[in-house]
Amino acid sequence: MRALLSKAVGGPETLVLEEVDDPTPGKGEVIIEVKAVGINFPDTLIIEDRYQFRPPRPFAPGGEIAGVVESVGEGVTTLRRGDRVAAMVGWGGLAERVAVHAGRCLKIPKEMPFDEAAGFIMTYGTVYYALKDRAELKAGETLFVPGAAGGIGSAAVELGKAMGARVVAAASTNEKVEFALELGADNGLIYPSGALDKAAQKELSGEIKLACGRDGADVVLDGVGGDYAEPALRAMDWNGRFLVVGFPAGIPSFPLNLTLLKSVSVIGVFWGAHAEREPDLHQANMAALLAMYAEGKIRPRISQRFSFDRGAEAIQALGDRSALGKIVVEIS
């Protein structure tokens, strides 16, 4: 079979498409014939050894896949050959076949296309866990979403609305803000690109507060980080919850007295560890998300599709932060 391999530390240009041995299922595993791979921010980090996990080389990036169960290993009773599934694999997904523990697989309805299934678990799973379980978002509260046009951000807009919140979306271009508004955001603002000095951060904080309303945001879902984090924190309401999700703009720092002055909680969101440590809650959340999908409340927006031989370009496109919604590589 073919796999897109990272054989040396570096960017997408270092990846090579090669023939490798087919996997065989171990105990509790299934072999999935991969149809589509969702590209996520960790894929840009893992090939540069900047992610929290560093698999031994050579390895294929690609942590989120969808496809068809080709064979099952010893002890697998929940899946059978021919089942349509999505799965989180961490890495290894950019290959024609992948061995996956059956517990990591999610059966998908026949109405769900493989490209949408490949962009479903990570973004919606992360955001729903963040909003429902970590922030306990309530109907009528105001949710502020920076980076609202990306995979995490667009999922936050949709789920925030589905949970009854007022959603304020922010992004770096008018096109991205318009995209978020089309997803259902109630208001939007454009923030400047690049580094922000203290004066620019103060100005941005005022704009966020104005967009969110007199009291500011009840919940911030921060999947951007960098110089945008402190302005968002300053624009929060009393008892606000600041969700730390990711750092494509850099790991932020801010004075802790800001959390004291408004009794704001800064809450980490490590969805992957949650799924491993709290499998029953994770499964219940995924069932709820599939129900929302069936009701038409959420749907991955696939803005770019790449063929397998252009898989490196897909990772580059995500790294350039130009994507709207999800990027998917179609394997077969």
N, C-alpha and C positions, 0 to 999 in steps of 0.2 A: 504494500500500500504506500501512498504518498503522505508525507508529513512536512510541514513548514517548520524548520528547525532553527533554534538558537544554538550555535556552536561556539560562539565567542561573545563576550560582553560588548554591547553596542546597541545602536538604534535599529529601526526596521530594515535599513539597508544591509544589515549583516545577516538577515534571515535567508535560509536556503531551502528550496523545495527538493526533497530527496526521497528515494525509495527506502523504506524500512520494513522490518519484519512485522507481520500481522500480530496483534495482541491475542492472547488467550485468556479466557475468564478464570480468575481464581475463585476460591470459595466465597460465596456471597456476592459475586460480581456478575455483570452482564457486559456483553460486547454491543456497542451501539454503532450502527452505520450512520455516520454523521451527515446530516443534510445541510445544516447551517450553523454558523458560529457567531454569537454576539460579541462585538469588540467593546471592551471596557477599559477604563483608565488603568487598572492594574496591569493590563497587557503591555502598556507603554513603559511601565516601571520594571517588570519582572525580567525583561530581556536586557536591562541595564544594571541588574543587581541592585535596584533601589527599592524593591518590594520587601515586605517583612518575611517572605518565604523565598529561598534561593534553591531551586531544584538543581540537581547535578546535570551538567550538560553531556550530550545534547538533549534538549527538550523542545517541545512545541509549546508556544504560548497559546492562549485561548482558554478561558476559564468557564465559558457558558456555551452549551451546545444544545442542539435539538436534532432528533433523528429517529431511527427505527431500531428496536432491539433485534439483533441478528442471532445471538445465542445467549444462553444463561449458564452460569456456573453452579457448582454444588451448593445446595441449601437455599437457592432462590425460589421463593414461592409466590412473591407478589407481582412478578413480571413474567412474560412469556414472549417467545419469538413473534415478531410482528407488531408488538405494542409501540405506539407513538409516544415518545417521551421527550422531555427537556431535562437537563441535568447540569449541576455545578460540578466542575472537575478540578478547579484550581488552576491547572495548566494541562497541556496536552491536547486541547480541543481542536487545534488546527491540523487535523489529520483525518484520513478517510474512515478510520475506525478507532474507537477508544474503549478501553476497559474501565468500567465505572462500578463502584459499589452500588448495589440495588437501592440502598437507603438514600442515595443522593439523587435518585431519579423521581421525576414528577410526571405521571401520566397526563397527557394533554388531549383535549377533545378533538374529534376529527374536523371540527369547524375552524380550529386554530392552525393557520399556516406555519410551516417550519420557521420561516424568517421571523415572524412575530414571537413564536415560542422561544427562539434563541435570544430574544431581547427582553424576556419577561421576568425570569426568576431574580436575577441580581438586583436590577434597578427597583422593581416594585417591591421585592422582598425587603431590601434595605430600607426603603422609604416607609413602607407600612409598619415595619418594626420600630423605626424611629418615631414616627408620628403617633402610633397607637400605644406602643408599650413603653417607650422611653419618655416621650413628651406628654402623653395622655391628652392629645389635642382634642378640644371640645368644639362642638358646633357653635358657630357664632364668633369664635376667636379669630384673630388675624395671624396668618402665616406669611412670613417673608421668605422668598426663595431666590437667592442669588444664583447665577448660572442656570437660569430657568429654562434654557433651550437645549441643554444637554440631556443625556440619558437619565441621570438622577434628578435633575431639575424638572424635566418635563413630567416624570412620574410623580414628583412632589406636587406639581400643579394639579394634575388629575386627581390624585388621592386626597389632597387637601380639599378640593371641591366636593369629592364624593363623601368626605367626612363632615361636610357642612361648614367648613371654614371660609373666611374671606381671604383670598389669596392675592398677594402682591408679588409680582414677578420682576426680577431685575436681570439684565444681561448687557453685553458690551456693544451691541449694535441694534439699530431700529428693527432690522429683519428678525433678529432673535427675540426681541420683545414682542413683536407682532405675532410670531409663532406661539409664544407662551399665552398671549391673549386669545388666540384661536383655540388653544387647549382648554380655555375656561377661566384664566386668571382675571380677577376683577380690576386690577390696576397694574401698571408697569412703569419701570423707569430704566433709562440707559445710564450705565456708569462708565467712567473712563477706563481705558485699557492701560496696562503698564503700572509701574510703581507710583504710589501716591504719597506725597509728603503730608505732614501733619495738617496743613491748611486744607489740602484737597480731601483728606479723610474727614475733617470737620464739616466741610461743605457737603460731602456725600452723606454723612450721618443726618444732616438736616433734610436732605432730599428724601432719604428713606423714611424719616419720621413724618414728613409731609405726605408721602405716598401711602403710608400705613394708617394715617389718621392721628388725631390729637394725642392719644395715649401711646402710640407706637405699636410694635409687634409683640404678640403674646409668645409666638414661637418663631425661631429662625432655624431653617434647615440649611446649614452651611456646608455645601459640597465644593467650595471654591478655596477658602482660606486666604492666605496672603494679606495684603493691605486692606482687603474688603471686610475682614472679620471684625475689627474694632469698631468701624462705623456702624455696622449692623448691631453690635452689642450695645452701643451707646443709644441706639434708637429703639430700645426695647421697653416694654411696659413693666410695671411692678409684677413680681413673681413670674417673669418671662423664663422661657426655657430655650437655651441656645444649644442646638444639636450639632456636634462635631462629626462630620461624615467623611470629608476628604480634603486634600490640599493641592490641587493642580496649580494654584498660584503661589504655593509655598506654605510652610508651617507657620501659622500666625502666633503672635504673642500680644497680650494686652494687660494693662494694670488690673490686678484683682480687686482693687477698691471699686471698680465699676460694678462688679457682681454684688458687692455689699450694699451699695447705694440704692439699688432697685430690687434687692433680694432675688437676683437672677441666678438660675442654675445653669452651669455649663455641663453638658451631658455627652459622653462619648457613645458612639454608635458603631460597634464592631459586629456587623451582621453575620459574617462568616463564623465567628466563634459562637455567637448566639445559636445559629442553626445546629452546631455540633453539641453544645451544652444543654440546649433546651429543645430537643427534637419534637416533642409533643406540641409546644407552642408554635414552633416553626411550621409544622404540618397544618395546624389549625389556621395560621396566617395564610399559607399558600392556598388552602381550600377557600378561604374568604376572598382572596384575590381572583381565583378562577371564577367564583360566583360573580364578582364585579365585572370581569371580562365578559362573561356570558350575558350580563345585563347591559353591556355597552358603555359602562361607566369609565373603563380604562382600556387602552389599546396601544401597544408600542407603535410609535411612528418611525418607520424605517426611511431615513432620508437618503442613504447611500447603500448600494449593494455592490460587492466586489466578487469576482470569480476567485477560485482557489489560487490560481497562479498570480493573482494580484493581492494576496493576503497581506503582504508587507505594506502595500499602499494603504490598506484599510487602517492599519495601526498608525501609520504616519498621519492619515487624515484626522484621526482622533487626537493624536498628539498636537496637531496644529490648532486644536480647539475651534475648528470652523464648522463642526457638525451640528445639525439640528436633529434632536431626537437620537435615534439609534443607528449605528453602522453595523452591517452584517456581511459576513463572508459566506457565500453559498458554495458548498463543497460538491454536491451532486444534485 
